[in-house]
Amino acid sequence: MTEHYLKQAVKNLQFLIRLETDYPEDYYDWKTTVIFYVVVHWSRAFIKIRDRKATSISSHSVAKAYLKKLLKPFAYKHYVTLDDLCDTARYEGVYVNEEVWIQDRKDDYGVAKKIMEELKREIGRTIPEVLDPLPPPPDSSSPKAPHP
């Protein structure tokens, strides 16, 4: 079961790299969201390995409850912060001043990247595959997404 989570994390990381490469100065909200889901999949694999009784992780709140017990306090705090950043990225509309909103999302993305690296190291102590280099993304010759 952990293999599925780790494969999905790799796919999400490949997508993040694609976003960062193709849109270096745009879509910070989506980049933050993708980072969160990379960590979600690493975390679910981590839960399955550390707690054999964890048969169903049916929601983010269930996962958070397990992680609160299984992660070191600093790592759990990082996970909660990343969850909050993702919520802001997905649900907070554009402010009156769009430039401020974009800068805030860019700043949040920078924080999310740092948190992802911290959690990667922490989870990598249990799941060394998390630390492995990424395989190249699938066929990079596919067309870019249209710019809105």
Backbone hydrogen bonds, N-H to C=O, Kabsch-Sander energy under -0.5 kcal/mol:
donor,donor_aa,acceptor,acceptor_aa,energy
5,Y,1,M,-1.1
6,L,2,T,-2.5
7,K,3,E,-2.6
8,Q,4,H,-2.2
9,A,5,Y,-2.1
10,V,6,L,-2.0
11,K,7,K,-2.3
12,N,8,Q,-2.5
13,L,9,A,-2.5
14,Q,10,V,-2.6
15,F,11,K,-2.2
16,L,12,N,-2.4
17,I,13,L,-2.5
18,R,14,Q,-2.0
19,L,15,F,-2.6
20,E,16,L,-2.9
21,T,17,I,-2.4
22,D,18,R,-3.1
23,Y,19,L,-2.5
26,D,23,Y,-1.5
31,K,27,Y,-2.3
32,T,28,Y,-2.3
33,T,29,D,-1.9
34,V,30,W,-2.7
35,I,31,K,-2.3
36,F,32,T,-2.2
37,Y,33,T,-2.0
38,V,34,V,-1.9
39,V,35,I,-2.2
40,V,36,F,-2.5
41,H,37,Y,-1.8
42,W,38,V,-2.2
43,S,39,V,-3.0
44,R,40,V,-2.3
45,A,41,H,-1.9
46,F,42,W,-2.5
47,I,43,S,-2.8
48,K,44,R,-2.2
49,I,45,A,-1.9
50,R,46,F,-2.8
51,D,47,I,-2.6
54,A,51,D,-2.2
55,T,53,K,-1.8
58,S,56,S,-0.7
63,A,59,S,-2.2
64,K,60,H,-2.8
65,A,61,S,-1.9
66,Y,62,V,-2.0
67,L,63,A,-3.0
68,K,64,K,-2.4
69,K,65,A,-1.1
69,K,66,Y,-0.7
70,L,66,Y,-2.1
71,L,67,L,-2.9
76,Y,72,K,-2.5
77,K,73,P,-2.4
78,H,74,F,-1.9
79,Y,75,A,-2.4
80,V,76,Y,-2.5
81,T,77,K,-2.4
82,L,78,H,-2.7
83,D,79,Y,-2.4
84,D,80,V,-2.4
85,L,81,T,-2.6
86,C,82,L,-2.3
87,D,83,D,-2.3
88,T,84,D,-2.5
89,A,85,L,-2.5
90,R,86,C,-2.4
91,Y,87,D,-2.7
92,E,88,T,-2.0
93,G,91,Y,-0.7
98,E,96,V,-0.8
101,W,97,N,-1.8
102,I,98,E,-2.8
103,Q,99,E,-2.3
104,D,100,V,-2.6
105,R,101,W,-2.4
106,K,102,I,-2.4
107,D,103,Q,-2.6
108,D,104,D,-2.6
109,Y,105,R,-2.3
110,G,106,K,-2.0
111,V,107,D,-2.0
112,A,108,D,-2.9
113,K,109,Y,-2.5
114,K,110,G,-1.7
115,I,111,V,-2.5
116,M,112,A,-2.7
117,E,113,K,-2.0
118,E,114,K,-2.1
119,L,115,I,-2.9
120,K,116,M,-2.4
121,R,117,E,-2.0
122,E,118,E,-2.1
123,I,119,L,-3.2
124,G,120,K,-2.2
125,R,121,R,-0.7
125,R,122,E,-0.9
126,T,123,I,-1.5
127,I,123,I,-2.8
130,V,127,I,-1.9
131,L,128,P,-1.7
132,D,129,E,-1.3
142,S,139,D,-1.1
